[in-house]
Structures are given as structure tokens and as C-alpha cells.
Amino acid sequence: MKPVVGAMQAWSCTVISAFAIIILGILGLLFNAEHPEMVGGEEDPANGHQVAVTVFIAVLIYAGFLVFCGIQGVLHMRESRRGAIAL
């Protein structure tokens, strides 16, 4: 199997996706707990659970990017070990 994207793009996407999963996961947990700093205060009517669901969907999308880009990076490593010429 041949890689679809370049090695630098694959590893950059992997690192950015990992950080996005961590940061969005923390934000999603705070919205789910309806933390006052996230929903605007205790007296404001807010629906933090719906926001948390949306944020967790974004986490799933970034997890898909992480898997895809990680596989692309591994394919580049495997190809370079076989002596392939990188253009």
C-alpha cells in the first residue's frame, strides 16, 4: 500500500490531532459538567449537554484523522526502510 499524503503532512496531522483530542476532550467534559465558566454562570439558562455532544463529535472526527494520518506516517516509515527513493 502506498501513502496518499507526504510524510511531513502525515506526522503534522497526527500531532495536531492528538492535541485537538486532548483539548476538546477537556472542553467537552467541562461543558458536560456545566461548569460556570463555560456556560456563562449559574443563573444563566444554558444547555451544556448539547454543546458537549457537539464537542465530542468533533473529538471523534479528530480521532479519525489521528488514525488515518498515523497509518500514513507508518507507511512512510515502512517505505523508507525498503530503500525507496523519496521525491
LUMDRENZA-398340 format. One record per atom (N, C-alpha, C): residue in three letters; atom name; x, z, y. Coordinates in Angstrom, 1 decimal. Each point is the difference from the previous one (the first is absolute). Layout:
N
<node res="ALA" atom="CA" xx="X" zz="Z" yy="Y"/>
...
This chain:
87
<node res="MET" atom="N" xx="0.8" zz="0.0" yy="-1.2"/>
<node res="MET" atom="CA" xx="-0.8" zz="0.0" yy="1.2"/>
<node res="MET" atom="C" xx="0.9" zz="0.0" yy="1.2"/>
<node res="LYS" atom="N" xx="-0.4" zz="-0.8" yy="1.0"/>
<node res="LYS" atom="CA" xx="0.8" zz="-0.1" yy="1.2"/>
<node res="LYS" atom="C" xx="-0.6" zz="0.8" yy="1.2"/>
<node res="PRO" atom="N" xx="0.8" zz="0.6" yy="0.8"/>
<node res="PRO" atom="CA" xx="-0.6" zz="0.7" yy="1.2"/>
<node res="PRO" atom="C" xx="-0.7" zz="-0.9" yy="1.0"/>
<node res="VAL" atom="N" xx="-1.0" zz="0.5" yy="0.6"/>
<node res="VAL" atom="CA" xx="-0.8" zz="-0.8" yy="1.0"/>
<node res="VAL" atom="C" xx="0.6" zz="0.2" yy="1.4"/>
<node res="VAL" atom="N" xx="0.4" zz="1.2" yy="0.3"/>
<node res="VAL" atom="CA" xx="0.6" zz="0.3" yy="1.3"/>
<node res="VAL" atom="C" xx="1.5" zz="0.3" yy="-0.1"/>
<node res="GLY" atom="N" xx="0.6" zz="0.0" yy="1.2"/>
<node res="GLY" atom="CA" xx="1.5" zz="0.3" yy="0.0"/>
<node res="GLY" atom="C" xx="0.3" zz="1.5" yy="-0.3"/>
<node res="ALA" atom="N" xx="1.2" zz="0.3" yy="-0.4"/>
<node res="ALA" atom="CA" xx="0.4" zz="1.3" yy="-0.4"/>
<node res="ALA" atom="C" xx="-0.2" zz="1.0" yy="1.2"/>
<node res="MET" atom="N" xx="0.5" zz="-0.4" yy="1.2"/>
<node res="MET" atom="CA" xx="-0.1" zz="0.9" yy="1.1"/>
<node res="MET" atom="C" xx="-1.5" zz="0.3" yy="0.4"/>
<node res="GLN" atom="N" xx="-0.9" zz="-1.0" yy="-0.1"/>
<node res="GLN" atom="CA" xx="-1.4" zz="0.2" yy="0.3"/>
<node res="GLN" atom="C" xx="-0.6" zz="0.9" yy="-1.1"/>
<node res="ALA" atom="N" xx="0.4" zz="-0.2" yy="-1.2"/>
<node res="ALA" atom="CA" xx="-0.6" zz="0.8" yy="-1.1"/>
<node res="ALA" atom="C" xx="0.4" zz="1.5" yy="0.1"/>
<node res="TRP" atom="N" xx="1.2" zz="0.3" yy="0.3"/>
<node res="TRP" atom="CA" xx="0.4" zz="1.4" yy="0.1"/>
<node res="TRP" atom="C" xx="-0.5" zz="0.6" yy="1.3"/>
<node res="SER" atom="N" xx="-0.1" zz="-0.8" yy="1.1"/>
<node res="SER" atom="CA" xx="-0.5" zz="0.6" yy="1.2"/>
<node res="SER" atom="C" xx="-1.5" zz="0.3" yy="-0.2"/>
<node res="CYS" atom="N" xx="-0.7" zz="-0.9" yy="-0.6"/>
<node res="CYS" atom="CA" xx="-1.5" zz="0.3" yy="-0.3"/>
<node res="CYS" atom="C" xx="-0.1" zz="1.2" yy="-0.9"/>
<node res="THR" atom="N" xx="0.9" zz="0.2" yy="-0.9"/>
<node res="THR" atom="CA" xx="-0.1" zz="1.1" yy="-0.9"/>
<node res="THR" atom="C" xx="0.2" zz="1.3" yy="0.8"/>
<node res="VAL" atom="N" xx="1.0" zz="0.1" yy="0.8"/>
<node res="VAL" atom="CA" xx="0.2" zz="1.2" yy="0.8"/>
<node res="VAL" atom="C" xx="-1.1" zz="0.3" yy="1.0"/>
<node res="ILE" atom="N" xx="-0.5" zz="-1.0" yy="0.7"/>
<node res="ILE" atom="CA" xx="-1.0" zz="0.1" yy="1.0"/>
<node res="ILE" atom="C" xx="-1.3" zz="0.5" yy="-0.7"/>
<node res="SER" atom="N" xx="-0.3" zz="-0.6" yy="-1.2"/>
<node res="SER" atom="CA" xx="-1.2" zz="0.4" yy="-0.7"/>
<node res="SER" atom="C" xx="0.1" zz="1.5" yy="-0.5"/>
<node res="ALA" atom="N" xx="1.2" zz="0.4" yy="-0.4"/>
<node res="ALA" atom="CA" xx="0.1" zz="1.4" yy="-0.5"/>
<node res="ALA" atom="C" xx="-0.2" zz="0.9" yy="1.2"/>
<node res="PHE" atom="N" xx="0.5" zz="-0.2" yy="1.2"/>
<node res="PHE" atom="CA" xx="-0.2" zz="0.8" yy="1.1"/>
<node res="PHE" atom="C" xx="-1.5" zz="0.0" yy="0.5"/>
<node res="ALA" atom="N" xx="-0.6" zz="-1.2" yy="-0.1"/>
<node res="ALA" atom="CA" xx="-1.4" zz="-0.1" yy="0.4"/>
<node res="ALA" atom="C" xx="-0.9" zz="0.8" yy="-0.9"/>
<node res="ILE" atom="N" xx="0.3" zz="0.0" yy="-1.3"/>
<node res="ILE" atom="CA" xx="-0.8" zz="0.8" yy="-1.0"/>
<node res="ILE" atom="C" xx="0.1" zz="1.4" yy="0.3"/>
<node res="ILE" atom="N" xx="1.2" zz="0.5" yy="0.3"/>
<node res="ILE" atom="CA" xx="0.2" zz="1.4" yy="0.3"/>
<node res="ILE" atom="C" xx="-0.7" zz="0.4" yy="1.3"/>
<node res="ILE" atom="N" xx="0.2" zz="-0.7" yy="1.1"/>
<node res="ILE" atom="CA" xx="-0.6" zz="0.3" yy="1.3"/>
<node res="ILE" atom="C" xx="-1.5" zz="-0.1" yy="-0.1"/>
<node res="LEU" atom="N" xx="-0.6" zz="-1.1" yy="-0.5"/>
<node res="LEU" atom="CA" xx="-1.4" zz="-0.2" yy="-0.1"/>
<node res="LEU" atom="C" xx="-0.6" zz="1.0" yy="-1.0"/>
<node res="GLY" atom="N" xx="0.7" zz="0.4" yy="-1.0"/>
<node res="GLY" atom="CA" xx="-0.6" zz="1.0" yy="-0.9"/>
<node res="GLY" atom="C" xx="-0.1" zz="1.3" yy="0.7"/>
<node res="ILE" atom="N" xx="0.9" zz="0.4" yy="0.8"/>
<node res="ILE" atom="CA" xx="-0.1" zz="1.3" yy="0.7"/>
<node res="ILE" atom="C" xx="-1.1" zz="-0.1" yy="1.0"/>
<node res="LEU" atom="N" xx="-0.1" zz="-1.1" yy="0.8"/>
<node res="LEU" atom="CA" xx="-1.1" zz="-0.2" yy="0.9"/>
<node res="LEU" atom="C" xx="-1.4" zz="0.0" yy="-0.7"/>
<node res="GLY" atom="N" xx="-0.1" zz="-0.6" yy="-1.1"/>
<node res="GLY" atom="CA" xx="-1.2" zz="0.0" yy="-0.8"/>
<node res="GLY" atom="C" xx="-0.4" zz="1.4" yy="-0.4"/>
<node res="LEU" atom="N" xx="1.0" zz="0.8" yy="-0.5"/>
<node res="LEU" atom="CA" xx="-0.3" zz="1.3" yy="-0.4"/>
<node res="LEU" atom="C" xx="-0.5" zz="0.9" yy="1.2"/>
<node res="LEU" atom="N" xx="0.6" zz="-0.2" yy="1.2"/>
<node res="LEU" atom="CA" xx="-0.4" zz="0.7" yy="1.2"/>
<node res="LEU" atom="C" xx="-1.4" zz="-0.4" yy="0.4"/>
<node res="PHE" atom="N" xx="-0.4" zz="-1.3" yy="-0.1"/>
<node res="PHE" atom="CA" xx="-1.3" zz="-0.4" yy="0.4"/>
<node res="PHE" atom="C" xx="-1.0" zz="0.5" yy="-1.1"/>
<node res="ASN" atom="N" xx="0.4" zz="0.0" yy="-1.2"/>
<node res="ASN" atom="CA" xx="-0.9" zz="0.5" yy="-1.1"/>
<node res="ASN" atom="C" xx="-0.3" zz="1.5" yy="0.2"/>
<node res="ALA" atom="N" xx="1.0" zz="0.7" yy="0.5"/>
<node res="ALA" atom="CA" xx="-0.2" zz="1.5" yy="0.2"/>
<node res="ALA" atom="C" xx="-0.7" zz="0.2" yy="1.3"/>
<node res="GLU" atom="N" xx="-0.3" zz="-1.1" yy="0.8"/>
<node res="GLU" atom="CA" xx="-0.6" zz="0.1" yy="1.3"/>
<node res="GLU" atom="C" xx="0.8" zz="1.0" yy="0.9"/>
<node res="HIS" atom="N" xx="1.3" zz="-0.3" yy="0.1"/>
<node res="HIS" atom="CA" xx="0.9" zz="0.8" yy="0.8"/>
<node res="HIS" atom="C" xx="-0.4" zz="-0.2" yy="1.5"/>
<node res="PRO" atom="N" xx="-0.1" zz="1.1" yy="0.8"/>
<node res="PRO" atom="CA" xx="-0.5" zz="-0.2" yy="1.4"/>
<node res="PRO" atom="C" xx="0.8" zz="-0.9" yy="0.8"/>
<node res="GLU" atom="N" xx="1.3" zz="-0.1" yy="-0.2"/>
<node res="GLU" atom="CA" xx="0.9" zz="-1.0" yy="0.7"/>
<node res="GLU" atom="C" xx="-0.4" zz="-1.4" yy="-0.3"/>
<node res="MET" atom="N" xx="-0.5" zz="-0.3" yy="-1.2"/>
<node res="MET" atom="CA" xx="-0.3" zz="-1.3" yy="-0.4"/>
<node res="MET" atom="C" xx="-1.4" zz="-0.5" yy="0.4"/>
<node res="VAL" atom="N" xx="-1.0" zz="0.9" yy="-0.1"/>
<node res="VAL" atom="CA" xx="-1.4" zz="-0.4" yy="0.2"/>
<node res="VAL" atom="C" xx="-0.5" zz="0.4" yy="1.4"/>
<node res="GLY" atom="N" xx="0.9" zz="0.6" yy="0.9"/>
<node res="GLY" atom="CA" xx="-0.4" zz="0.2" yy="1.4"/>
<node res="GLY" atom="C" xx="-0.4" zz="1.4" yy="0.3"/>
<node res="GLY" atom="N" xx="-0.1" zz="0.9" yy="-0.9"/>
<node res="GLY" atom="CA" xx="-0.3" zz="1.4" yy="0.3"/>
<node res="GLY" atom="C" xx="-1.1" zz="0.4" yy="-1.0"/>
<node res="GLU" atom="N" xx="-0.3" zz="1.3" yy="0.1"/>
<node res="GLU" atom="CA" xx="-1.0" zz="0.6" yy="-1.0"/>
<node res="GLU" atom="C" xx="-1.4" zz="-0.3" yy="0.5"/>
<node res="GLU" atom="N" xx="-0.2" zz="-0.2" yy="1.3"/>
<node res="GLU" atom="CA" xx="-1.4" zz="-0.1" yy="0.5"/>
<node res="GLU" atom="C" xx="-0.4" zz="-1.5" yy="0.1"/>
<node res="ASP" atom="N" xx="0.9" zz="-0.9" yy="-0.2"/>
<node res="ASP" atom="CA" xx="-0.3" zz="-1.5" yy="0.0"/>
<node res="ASP" atom="C" xx="-0.5" zz="-0.4" yy="-1.3"/>
<node res="PRO" atom="N" xx="-1.1" zz="-0.7" yy="0.0"/>
<node res="PRO" atom="CA" xx="-0.5" zz="-0.6" yy="-1.3"/>
<node res="PRO" atom="C" xx="0.8" zz="-1.2" yy="-0.4"/>
<node res="ALA" atom="N" xx="0.7" zz="0.2" yy="-1.1"/>
<node res="ALA" atom="CA" xx="0.9" zz="-1.0" yy="-0.5"/>
<node res="ALA" atom="C" xx="-0.2" zz="-0.1" yy="-1.5"/>
<node res="ASN" atom="N" xx="0.3" zz="-1.2" yy="-0.5"/>
<node res="ASN" atom="CA" xx="-0.1" zz="-0.2" yy="-1.5"/>
<node res="ASN" atom="C" xx="1.4" zz="-0.3" yy="-0.5"/>
<node res="GLY" atom="N" xx="0.8" zz="1.0" yy="-0.2"/>
<node res="GLY" atom="CA" xx="1.4" zz="-0.2" yy="-0.4"/>
<node res="GLY" atom="C" xx="0.1" zz="-0.6" yy="-1.5"/>
<node res="HIS" atom="N" xx="-1.1" zz="0.3" yy="-0.8"/>
<node res="HIS" atom="CA" xx="0.1" zz="-0.5" yy="-1.4"/>
<node res="HIS" atom="C" xx="0.0" zz="-1.6" yy="0.0"/>
<node res="GLN" atom="N" xx="-0.8" zz="-0.6" yy="0.8"/>
<node res="GLN" atom="CA" xx="-0.1" zz="-1.4" yy="0.0"/>
<node res="GLN" atom="C" xx="1.4" zz="-0.6" yy="0.5"/>
<node res="VAL" atom="N" xx="0.5" zz="0.6" yy="1.0"/>
<node res="VAL" atom="CA" xx="1.3" zz="-0.4" yy="0.5"/>
<node res="VAL" atom="C" xx="1.1" zz="0.1" yy="-1.1"/>
<node res="ALA" atom="N" xx="-0.1" zz="1.1" yy="-0.7"/>
<node res="ALA" atom="CA" xx="1.0" zz="0.3" yy="-1.1"/>
<node res="ALA" atom="C" xx="-0.1" zz="-1.1" yy="-1.1"/>
<node res="VAL" atom="N" xx="-1.2" zz="-0.4" yy="-0.3"/>
<node res="VAL" atom="CA" xx="-0.2" zz="-1.0" yy="-1.0"/>
<node res="VAL" atom="C" xx="0.6" zz="-1.3" yy="0.4"/>
<node res="THR" atom="N" xx="-0.2" zz="-0.4" yy="1.3"/>
<node res="THR" atom="CA" xx="0.7" zz="-1.2" yy="0.5"/>
<node res="THR" atom="C" xx="1.5" zz="0.1" yy="0.0"/>
<node res="VAL" atom="N" xx="0.5" zz="1.2" yy="0.3"/>
<node res="VAL" atom="CA" xx="1.5" zz="0.1" yy="0.0"/>
<node res="VAL" atom="C" xx="0.5" zz="0.0" yy="-1.4"/>
<node res="PHE" atom="N" xx="-0.7" zz="0.5" yy="-1.0"/>
<node res="PHE" atom="CA" xx="0.4" zz="0.0" yy="-1.4"/>
<node res="PHE" atom="C" xx="-0.1" zz="-1.4" yy="-0.5"/>
<node res="ILE" atom="N" xx="-0.9" zz="-0.8" yy="0.5"/>
<node res="ILE" atom="CA" xx="0.0" zz="-1.5" yy="-0.4"/>
<node res="ILE" atom="C" xx="1.2" zz="-0.7" yy="0.5"/>
<node res="ALA" atom="N" xx="0.4" zz="0.4" yy="1.2"/>
<node res="ALA" atom="CA" xx="1.3" zz="-0.6" yy="0.5"/>
<node res="ALA" atom="C" xx="1.2" zz="0.5" yy="-0.8"/>
<node res="VAL" atom="N" xx="0.0" zz="1.2" yy="-0.5"/>
<node res="VAL" atom="CA" xx="1.0" zz="0.5" yy="-0.9"/>
<node res="VAL" atom="C" xx="0.1" zz="-0.8" yy="-1.3"/>
<node res="LEU" atom="N" xx="-1.2" zz="-0.4" yy="-0.5"/>
<node res="LEU" atom="CA" xx="0.0" zz="-0.8" yy="-1.2"/>
<node res="LEU" atom="C" xx="0.5" zz="-1.4" yy="0.2"/>
<node res="ILE" atom="N" xx="-0.3" zz="-0.5" yy="1.2"/>
<node res="ILE" atom="CA" xx="0.6" zz="-1.4" yy="0.3"/>
<node res="ILE" atom="C" xx="1.5" zz="0.1" yy="0.1"/>
<node res="TYR" atom="N" xx="0.5" zz="1.0" yy="0.7"/>
<node res="TYR" atom="CA" xx="1.5" zz="0.2" yy="0.1"/>
<node res="TYR" atom="C" xx="0.6" zz="0.3" yy="-1.4"/>
<node res="ALA" atom="N" xx="-0.7" zz="0.6" yy="-0.9"/>
<node res="ALA" atom="CA" xx="0.5" zz="0.2" yy="-1.3"/>
<node res="ALA" atom="C" xx="0.1" zz="-1.3" yy="-0.7"/>
<node res="GLY" atom="N" xx="-0.9" zz="-0.9" yy="0.2"/>
<node res="GLY" atom="CA" xx="0.1" zz="-1.3" yy="-0.6"/>
<node res="GLY" atom="C" xx="1.2" zz="-0.8" yy="0.6"/>
<node res="PHE" atom="N" xx="0.2" zz="0.1" yy="1.3"/>
<node res="PHE" atom="CA" xx="1.2" zz="-0.6" yy="0.6"/>
<node res="PHE" atom="C" xx="1.3" zz="0.6" yy="-0.6"/>
<node res="LEU" atom="N" xx="0.0" zz="1.4" yy="-0.2"/>
<node res="LEU" atom="CA" xx="1.2" zz="0.6" yy="-0.6"/>
<node res="LEU" atom="C" xx="0.3" zz="-0.5" yy="-1.4"/>
<node res="VAL" atom="N" xx="-1.0" zz="-0.2" yy="-0.8"/>
<node res="VAL" atom="CA" xx="0.2" zz="-0.5" yy="-1.4"/>
<node res="VAL" atom="C" xx="0.5" zz="-1.4" yy="0.1"/>
<node res="PHE" atom="N" xx="-0.7" zz="-0.9" yy="0.8"/>
<node res="PHE" atom="CA" xx="0.4" zz="-1.4" yy="0.0"/>
<node res="PHE" atom="C" xx="1.4" zz="-0.2" yy="0.5"/>
<node res="CYS" atom="N" xx="0.3" zz="0.7" yy="1.2"/>
<node res="CYS" atom="CA" xx="1.3" zz="-0.2" yy="0.6"/>
<node res="CYS" atom="C" xx="1.1" zz="0.7" yy="-0.9"/>
<node res="GLY" atom="N" xx="-0.3" zz="1.1" yy="-0.6"/>
<node res="GLY" atom="CA" xx="1.0" zz="0.6" yy="-0.9"/>
<node res="GLY" atom="C" xx="0.3" zz="-0.9" yy="-1.2"/>
<node res="ILE" atom="N" xx="-1.0" zz="-0.6" yy="-0.6"/>
<node res="ILE" atom="CA" xx="0.2" zz="-1.0" yy="-1.0"/>
<node res="ILE" atom="C" xx="0.9" zz="-1.2" yy="0.5"/>
<node res="GLN" atom="N" xx="-0.3" zz="-0.4" yy="1.2"/>
<node res="GLN" atom="CA" xx="0.8" zz="-1.1" yy="0.5"/>
<node res="GLN" atom="C" xx="1.5" zz="0.4" yy="0.2"/>
<node res="GLY" atom="N" xx="0.2" zz="1.2" yy="0.5"/>
<node res="GLY" atom="CA" xx="1.3" zz="0.5" yy="0.1"/>
<node res="GLY" atom="C" xx="0.8" zz="0.1" yy="-1.3"/>
<node res="VAL" atom="N" xx="-0.7" zz="0.5" yy="-1.0"/>
<node res="VAL" atom="CA" xx="0.6" zz="0.1" yy="-1.4"/>
<node res="VAL" atom="C" xx="0.3" zz="-1.4" yy="-0.5"/>
<node res="LEU" atom="N" xx="-0.9" zz="-1.0" yy="0.3"/>
<node res="LEU" atom="CA" xx="0.3" zz="-1.3" yy="-0.5"/>
<node res="LEU" atom="C" xx="1.3" zz="-0.6" yy="0.7"/>
<node res="HIS" atom="N" xx="0.2" zz="0.4" yy="1.3"/>
<node res="HIS" atom="CA" xx="1.2" zz="-0.5" yy="0.6"/>
<node res="HIS" atom="C" xx="1.2" zz="0.7" yy="-0.6"/>
<node res="MET" atom="N" xx="-0.1" zz="1.3" yy="-0.3"/>
<node res="MET" atom="CA" xx="1.1" zz="0.6" yy="-0.6"/>
<node res="MET" atom="C" xx="0.4" zz="-0.6" yy="-1.4"/>
<node res="ARG" atom="N" xx="-1.0" zz="-0.2" yy="-0.7"/>
<node res="ARG" atom="CA" xx="0.2" zz="-0.6" yy="-1.3"/>
<node res="ARG" atom="C" xx="0.6" zz="-1.4" yy="0.1"/>
<node res="GLU" atom="N" xx="-0.5" zz="-0.8" yy="0.9"/>
<node res="GLU" atom="CA" xx="0.5" zz="-1.3" yy="0.2"/>
<node res="GLU" atom="C" xx="1.5" zz="0.0" yy="0.5"/>
<node res="SER" atom="N" xx="0.3" zz="0.9" yy="0.8"/>
<node res="SER" atom="CA" xx="1.4" zz="0.1" yy="0.5"/>
<node res="SER" atom="C" xx="1.0" zz="0.4" yy="-1.1"/>
<node res="ARG" atom="N" xx="-0.5" zz="0.8" yy="-1.0"/>
<node res="ARG" atom="CA" xx="0.9" zz="0.4" yy="-1.1"/>
<node res="ARG" atom="C" xx="0.3" zz="-1.2" yy="-0.9"/>
<node res="ARG" atom="N" xx="-0.8" zz="-1.0" yy="0.0"/>
<node res="ARG" atom="CA" xx="0.2" zz="-1.1" yy="-0.9"/>
<node res="ARG" atom="C" xx="0.9" zz="-1.1" yy="0.6"/>
<node res="GLY" atom="N" xx="0.4" zz="0.3" yy="1.2"/>
<node res="GLY" atom="CA" xx="0.9" zz="-0.9" yy="0.7"/>
<node res="GLY" atom="C" xx="-0.6" zz="-1.2" yy="0.7"/>
<node res="ALA" atom="N" xx="-1.3" zz="0.2" yy="0.4"/>
<node res="ALA" atom="CA" xx="-0.7" zz="-1.0" yy="0.8"/>
<node res="ALA" atom="C" xx="0.6" zz="-0.1" yy="1.4"/>
<node res="ILE" atom="N" xx="0.0" zz="-1.2" yy="0.5"/>
<node res="ILE" atom="CA" xx="0.5" zz="-0.2" yy="1.4"/>
<node res="ILE" atom="C" xx="-1.2" zz="0.3" yy="1.0"/>
<node res="ALA" atom="N" xx="0.3" zz="0.9" yy="0.9"/>
<node res="ALA" atom="CA" xx="-1.0" zz="0.3" yy="1.0"/>
<node res="ALA" atom="C" xx="0.2" zz="-0.9" yy="1.2"/>
<node res="LEU" atom="N" xx="-1.1" zz="-0.6" yy="0.4"/>
<node res="LEU" atom="CA" xx="0.1" zz="-0.9" yy="1.2"/>
<node res="LEU" atom="C" xx="-0.5" zz="0.7" yy="1.2"/>
